[in-house]
């Protein structure tokens, strides 16, 4: 490993975390009053430009932006992309000031502070440490803040078409453990079809809600069977849940349609076609038993699972940098949730996840451990030196 002297500006890091938390960047697709990423993206862009990075602000949709800064290398080295999303979920029900950014007892509090504004600040502080030390990388270092990860990831989908790198580190919270895999997800719409009729006309009506009940009974059996599967060594088994059900128009009318929305979490190695076939098999079996049972299954949206091998170069270099910082080689884990890492990997980048310690993602009280954010900034700078090379 290359050994270069640099120092993370902790005062800058703390201030940047607090500044980011104090900007409302709630995803407006999730909460209508959310401000989106325009303001936070502008802040990030100004900070990166002040460090001397080449900056780009890309509007993905109205009020939805990506902010990118490139610390240009001298040439001949591998490029590394650091990533964090700038949007957050809503703040309803929070028991702390969601935009306070309070520093107390070694923790910073606020909505999105762990998920993932502290990570974004650590990325920026890592770039600042390299600039302050006068270190010139051979390959480019890209600092990327993206839109919309909390809903449909339109930010990263656009980013990978505009920017390329040899490797990517997604700084989603991982308790400072290296995450090499995560599950994907599929949103299914299952609809049972009945026949509307007056509630008194039992010879005419076909109850779509009752037929959905039959489907749900079989779906529960599948859900239990999924949990017994071997799954993936890092992410565990696949799973599903029945999220939303809607059926019927009024109390004295047989429901002619019933819609069920299902979320299916997929383990690495599973496919959309495989998961769809499992639901279709239930429908076919119920229809064979009763010709009046009619139903359809459609994929509404999906994101694929993610996995990277232990022996890839970015994983090994990150492992060494983390081990040197904490004094031992870290545990490698998988995440049950989905991240944009899958999109970077699909775009041909060696991708891995590492993020800070904290608590309360999407919940009433969210905080991040400041010491782990400082560690993260050090590790990202060290990894950039050893992956990109130095002149």
C-alpha positions as CSV (number, residue, x, y, z in Angstrom):
1,X,0.0,0.0,0.0
2,X,1.1,3.6,-0.8
3,X,1.7,5.6,2.4
4,X,1.0,9.3,2.1
5,X,0.5,11.8,4.9
6,X,-2.8,13.6,4.9
7,X,-5.2,14.9,7.5
8,X,-9.0,14.9,7.5
9,X,-10.3,18.4,8.5
10,X,-12.7,17.3,11.3
11,X,-14.1,20.8,11.8
12,X,-15.0,20.9,8.1
13,X,-16.4,17.5,8.2
14,X,-18.7,18.2,11.2
15,X,-19.9,21.5,9.7
16,X,-20.6,19.9,6.4
17,X,-22.7,17.1,8.0
18,X,-24.7,19.7,9.9
19,X,-25.2,21.9,6.9
20,X,-26.4,18.9,4.9
21,X,-28.8,17.8,7.6
22,X,-30.3,21.3,7.8
23,X,-31.3,21.3,4.2
24,X,-34.7,19.8,3.5
25,X,-34.1,17.2,0.8
26,X,-37.1,15.0,1.4
27,X,-38.0,13.0,-1.7
28,X,-41.1,14.7,-3.1
29,X,-42.3,11.4,-4.6
30,X,-42.6,10.0,-1.1
31,X,-43.8,13.2,0.6
32,X,-45.5,16.0,-1.4
33,X,-44.0,18.7,0.7
34,X,-40.5,17.4,0.2
35,X,-38.0,19.8,-1.4
36,X,-36.0,17.3,-3.5
37,X,-32.3,17.7,-4.2
38,X,-32.0,21.1,-5.9
39,X,-30.9,23.0,-2.8
40,X,-28.7,20.3,-1.4
41,X,-27.2,19.6,-4.8
42,X,-26.3,23.3,-5.2
43,X,-24.6,23.3,-1.8
44,X,-22.5,20.2,-2.6
45,X,-21.5,21.6,-6.0
46,X,-20.3,24.9,-4.4
47,X,-18.3,23.0,-1.8
48,X,-16.6,20.7,-4.4
49,X,-15.9,23.7,-6.7
50,X,-14.2,25.5,-3.8
51,X,-11.9,22.5,-3.5
52,X,-10.9,22.8,-7.1
53,X,-12.9,19.9,-8.5
54,X,-14.5,20.0,-11.9
55,X,-18.2,20.1,-11.1
56,X,-21.4,19.2,-12.9
57,X,-25.0,19.7,-11.8
58,X,-27.4,17.6,-13.8
59,X,-31.2,18.1,-13.6
60,X,-32.8,14.6,-13.9
61,X,-36.3,15.9,-13.5
62,X,-37.8,19.2,-12.3
63,X,-36.1,19.9,-8.9
64,X,-34.3,16.6,-9.0
65,X,-30.5,16.9,-9.5
66,X,-27.2,15.0,-9.4
67,X,-24.1,16.8,-8.1
68,X,-20.7,15.5,-9.3
69,X,-17.2,16.7,-8.6
70,X,-14.2,15.2,-10.3
71,X,-10.7,15.4,-8.8
72,X,-8.8,15.0,-12.0
73,X,-5.9,12.6,-12.0
74,X,-2.6,13.1,-13.8
75,X,-3.3,10.1,-16.1
76,X,-2.6,6.4,-16.2
77,X,-4.4,5.3,-13.1
78,X,-7.7,3.7,-12.3
79,X,-10.7,5.8,-11.6
80,X,-12.8,5.6,-8.5
81,X,-16.3,6.8,-7.9
82,X,-17.6,7.6,-4.4
83,X,-21.4,7.7,-4.1
84,X,-24.1,8.9,-1.7
85,X,-27.7,9.8,-2.3
86,X,-28.9,13.2,-1.3
87,X,-32.7,12.6,-0.8
88,X,-34.3,11.4,2.4
89,X,-37.5,9.9,3.5
90,X,-40.1,12.1,5.3
91,X,-40.0,13.4,8.9
92,X,-43.5,12.6,10.2
93,X,-43.5,11.2,13.7
94,X,-39.8,12.2,14.4
95,X,-39.1,12.9,18.1
96,X,-36.1,15.1,17.4
97,X,-35.6,18.2,15.2
98,X,-35.2,16.5,11.8
99,X,-33.3,19.5,10.4
100,X,-31.4,20.3,13.6
101,X,-28.1,18.6,13.0
102,X,-27.4,18.7,16.7
103,X,-24.0,17.3,17.9
104,X,-24.3,15.7,21.3
105,X,-22.3,13.0,23.0
106,X,-20.4,12.1,19.9
107,X,-23.5,11.8,17.8
108,X,-25.0,14.0,15.1
109,X,-28.8,13.9,14.9
110,X,-31.3,14.5,12.1
111,X,-33.2,13.1,9.2
112,X,-30.9,11.4,6.7
113,X,-27.8,12.0,8.8
114,X,-26.9,8.3,8.6
115,X,-28.9,7.7,5.4
116,X,-26.7,9.2,4.0
117,X,-25.7,12.8,4.5
118,X,-22.8,12.0,6.9
119,X,-21.4,9.7,4.2
120,X,-21.7,12.4,1.6
121,X,-19.8,14.8,3.9
122,X,-17.1,12.1,4.5
123,X,-16.7,11.8,0.7
124,X,-16.2,15.5,0.4
125,X,-13.8,15.6,3.4
126,X,-11.8,12.8,1.8
127,X,-11.4,14.8,-1.3
128,X,-10.5,17.9,0.8
129,X,-7.8,15.9,2.6
130,X,-6.2,14.9,-0.6
131,X,-6.3,18.5,-2.0
132,X,-5.0,20.0,1.3
133,X,-2.1,17.6,1.3
134,X,-1.2,18.3,-2.3
135,X,-1.6,14.7,-3.3
136,X,-2.1,14.2,-7.0
137,X,-3.8,10.9,-7.9
138,X,-3.1,9.2,-11.2
139,X,-6.7,8.2,-11.8
140,X,-9.7,10.4,-11.4
141,X,-11.7,10.5,-8.2
142,X,-15.4,11.2,-8.6
143,X,-17.5,12.5,-5.7
144,X,-21.2,11.9,-6.6
145,X,-24.4,13.0,-4.8
146,X,-27.5,11.5,-6.5
147,X,-31.2,12.0,-6.5
148,X,-34.1,9.7,-5.7
149,X,-32.5,6.6,-4.2
150,X,-35.3,6.4,-1.7
151,X,-37.8,5.7,-4.5
152,X,-36.8,4.8,-8.0
153,X,-33.1,5.7,-8.3
154,X,-33.5,7.9,-11.3
155,X,-30.4,9.8,-10.2
156,X,-28.0,6.8,-10.4
157,X,-29.7,5.5,-13.5
158,X,-28.9,8.8,-15.1
159,X,-25.4,9.1,-13.5
160,X,-24.1,5.8,-14.9
161,X,-24.9,7.0,-18.4
162,X,-23.0,10.2,-18.0
163,X,-20.0,9.1,-15.8
164,X,-17.9,6.0,-15.8
165,X,-15.2,4.7,-13.4
166,X,-13.3,1.5,-12.9
167,X,-14.7,1.0,-9.4
168,X,-17.3,2.5,-7.1
169,X,-17.8,2.7,-3.3
170,X,-21.4,3.3,-2.2
171,X,-21.3,4.7,1.3
172,X,-24.6,3.4,2.5
173,X,-24.6,2.8,6.3
174,X,-23.0,-0.5,7.0
175,X,-21.8,-0.1,10.6
176,X,-18.2,0.2,9.2
177,X,-18.3,-3.3,7.9
178,X,-17.7,-4.1,4.2
179,X,-20.9,-5.1,2.5
180,X,-20.4,-7.3,-0.6
181,X,-23.9,-8.2,-1.4
182,X,-27.5,-7.1,-0.9
183,X,-31.0,-8.3,-1.9
184,X,-33.0,-7.0,-4.8
185,X,-36.7,-6.4,-4.9
186,X,-39.7,-6.8,-7.2
187,X,-43.1,-5.0,-6.9
188,X,-45.9,-7.2,-8.2
189,X,-49.5,-6.3,-9.0
190,X,-51.8,-9.3,-8.6
191,X,-55.4,-8.8,-9.6
192,X,-58.3,-11.1,-9.2
193,X,-61.3,-10.6,-11.5
194,X,-64.9,-11.2,-10.5
195,X,-68.3,-10.1,-11.7
196,X,-70.1,-7.1,-10.3
197,X,-73.7,-7.7,-9.2
198,X,-76.2,-6.5,-6.7
199,X,-75.5,-8.0,-3.3
200,X,-78.7,-10.0,-3.3
201,X,-77.9,-11.7,-6.6
202,X,-75.7,-14.5,-5.5
203,X,-76.3,-16.5,-8.7
204,X,-74.8,-13.7,-10.8
205,X,-72.0,-12.1,-8.6
206,X,-68.4,-13.4,-8.5
207,X,-66.6,-12.0,-5.5
208,X,-63.1,-10.9,-6.5
209,X,-62.2,-10.2,-2.9
210,X,-63.1,-13.7,-1.8
211,X,-60.9,-15.1,-4.6
212,X,-58.1,-12.9,-3.5
213,X,-58.5,-14.5,-0.1
214,X,-57.7,-17.9,-1.7
215,X,-54.7,-16.4,-3.4
216,X,-53.5,-14.9,-0.1
217,X,-53.8,-18.2,1.7
218,X,-51.5,-19.8,-0.9
219,X,-49.2,-16.8,-0.9
220,X,-48.6,-17.2,2.8
221,X,-47.5,-20.8,2.2
222,X,-45.0,-19.5,-0.4
223,X,-43.8,-16.8,2.0
224,X,-43.1,-19.4,4.7
225,X,-41.3,-21.7,2.2
226,X,-39.1,-18.8,1.0
227,X,-37.8,-18.3,4.5
228,X,-36.6,-21.9,4.6
229,X,-34.5,-21.6,1.5
230,X,-30.8,-21.5,1.7
231,X,-30.7,-18.1,0.1
232,X,-27.3,-16.4,0.0
233,X,-24.5,-16.7,2.5
234,X,-24.3,-13.0,3.1
235,X,-27.9,-11.8,2.6
236,X,-30.0,-14.7,3.9
237,X,-33.1,-16.1,2.3
238,X,-35.6,-14.3,-0.1
239,X,-38.9,-13.0,1.4
240,X,-42.2,-11.4,0.5
241,X,-45.0,-9.5,2.0
242,X,-48.5,-8.5,1.0
243,X,-48.2,-4.7,1.2
244,X,-51.5,-3.2,-0.1
245,X,-54.9,-4.6,-1.0
246,X,-57.8,-2.8,-2.6
247,X,-61.1,-4.3,-3.7
248,X,-64.8,-3.4,-4.1
249,X,-66.8,-0.3,-4.7
250,X,-69.7,-0.4,-2.2
251,X,-71.1,-2.6,0.4
252,X,-74.1,-3.9,-1.5
253,X,-72.1,-4.9,-4.6
254,X,-70.0,-7.9,-5.4
255,X,-66.4,-6.8,-6.0
256,X,-65.5,-7.2,-9.7
257,X,-61.8,-6.6,-9.1
258,X,-59.3,-6.9,-6.2
259,X,-55.8,-5.6,-6.5
260,X,-52.9,-6.8,-4.3
261,X,-49.5,-5.2,-4.3
262,X,-46.7,-7.6,-3.2
263,X,-43.1,-6.8,-2.5
264,X,-40.7,-9.7,-3.1
265,X,-37.1,-9.4,-1.9
266,X,-34.7,-11.5,-4.0
267,X,-31.4,-13.0,-3.0
268,X,-28.4,-12.8,-5.3
269,X,-28.9,-15.4,-8.1
270,X,-32.7,-15.1,-8.2
271,X,-34.4,-13.6,-11.3
272,X,-37.6,-11.7,-11.9
273,X,-38.7,-14.5,-14.2
274,X,-38.3,-17.1,-11.5
275,X,-40.2,-15.1,-8.9
276,X,-43.0,-14.3,-11.4
277,X,-43.4,-18.0,-12.2
278,X,-43.9,-18.8,-8.5
279,X,-46.9,-16.5,-8.4
280,X,-48.2,-17.6,-11.7
281,X,-48.1,-21.2,-10.5
282,X,-50.4,-20.3,-7.6
283,X,-52.9,-18.6,-10.0
284,X,-52.8,-21.6,-12.4
285,X,-53.4,-24.1,-9.5
286,X,-56.4,-22.1,-8.2
287,X,-57.8,-21.7,-11.6
288,X,-57.5,-25.5,-12.3
289,X,-59.5,-26.1,-9.1
290,X,-62.2,-23.5,-9.9
291,X,-62.8,-22.2,-13.5
292,X,-64.4,-19.0,-12.1
293,X,-61.0,-18.1,-10.5
294,X,-59.4,-15.6,-12.8
295,X,-56.3,-13.6,-11.9
296,X,-53.3,-11.8,-13.4
297,X,-49.8,-11.1,-12.2
298,X,-47.7,-8.2,-13.5
299,X,-44.3,-6.8,-12.6
300,X,-44.7,-3.1,-11.6
301,X,-41.1,-2.4,-10.9
302,X,-37.9,-4.3,-10.0
303,X,-34.3,-3.8,-9.0
304,X,-31.8,-6.6,-9.2
305,X,-29.7,-8.0,-6.3
306,X,-26.0,-7.3,-5.9
307,X,-22.9,-9.3,-5.2
308,X,-19.1,-8.7,-5.5
309,X,-16.4,-11.2,-4.9
310,X,-14.0,-10.9,-2.0
311,X,-10.9,-11.0,-4.3
312,X,-11.8,-8.0,-6.5
313,X,-9.2,-5.3,-6.3
314,X,-11.4,-2.5,-4.8
315,X,-12.7,-4.9,-2.1
316,X,-9.1,-5.9,-1.2
317,X,-7.8,-2.3,-1.1
318,X,-10.8,-1.1,0.9
319,X,-10.4,-4.0,3.3
320,X,-6.7,-3.1,3.8
321,X,-7.5,0.6,4.4
322,X,-10.3,-0.2,6.9
323,X,-8.2,-2.8,8.6
324,X,-5.3,-0.4,9.0
325,X,-7.7,2.2,10.5
326,X,-9.5,0.0,13.0
327,X,-6.6,-2.4,13.8
328,X,-8.0,-5.6,12.3
329,X,-9.5,-6.9,9.1
330,X,-13.2,-6.2,9.1
331,X,-16.1,-8.5,8.8
332,X,-17.7,-8.9,5.3
333,X,-21.5,-8.8,5.4
334,X,-24.6,-8.6,3.2
335,X,-27.5,-6.2,3.5
336,X,-31.1,-7.2,3.4
337,X,-32.1,-3.8,1.8
338,X,-31.4,-2.7,-1.7
339,X,-28.9,0.1,-2.7
340,X,-27.7,1.8,-5.9
341,X,-24.7,-0.5,-5.8
342,X,-26.6,-2.9,-8.1
343,X,-26.8,-0.1,-10.7
344,X,-23.1,0.7,-10.6
345,X,-22.2,-3.0,-10.8
346,X,-24.6,-3.5,-13.8
347,X,-22.8,-0.5,-15.5
348,X,-19.5,-2.5,-15.3
349,X,-17.9,-1.0,-12.2
350,X,-16.4,-3.1,-9.4
351,X,-18.6,-2.0,-6.5
352,X,-18.6,-2.4,-2.8
353,X,-20.4,-0.7,0.2
354,X,-19.0,0.9,3.3
355,X,-20.7,3.4,5.5
356,X,-20.8,4.8,9.1
357,X,-22.3,3.6,12.4
358,X,-25.5,5.0,13.6
359,X,-29.2,4.2,14.3
360,X,-32.7,5.1,13.3
361,X,-32.9,4.9,9.5
362,X,-36.4,6.0,8.5
363,X,-37.5,6.1,12.1
364,X,-38.3,8.6,14.9
365,X,-34.8,9.4,16.0
366,X,-31.9,9.1,13.5
367,X,-28.2,9.7,14.4
368,X,-24.7,8.9,13.2
369,X,-21.6,8.2,15.3
370,X,-19.2,11.0,14.5
371,X,-16.0,9.0,15.1
372,X,-17.1,6.5,12.5
373,X,-17.7,9.3,10.0
374,X,-14.1,10.6,10.6
375,X,-12.9,7.0,10.1
376,X,-14.8,6.7,6.9
377,X,-13.3,9.9,5.5
378,X,-9.8,8.6,6.3
379,X,-10.5,5.2,4.7
380,X,-12.0,6.7,1.6
381,X,-8.9,9.0,1.1
382,X,-6.5,6.1,1.7
383,X,-8.4,3.8,-0.7
384,X,-8.3,6.5,-3.4
385,X,-4.6,6.7,-3.0
386,X,-4.1,3.0,-3.3
387,X,-6.6,2.3,-6.0
388,X,-6.1,5.3,-8.2
389,X,-2.3,5.5,-7.6
390,X,-0.3,8.7,-7.0
391,X,2.0,10.7,-9.3
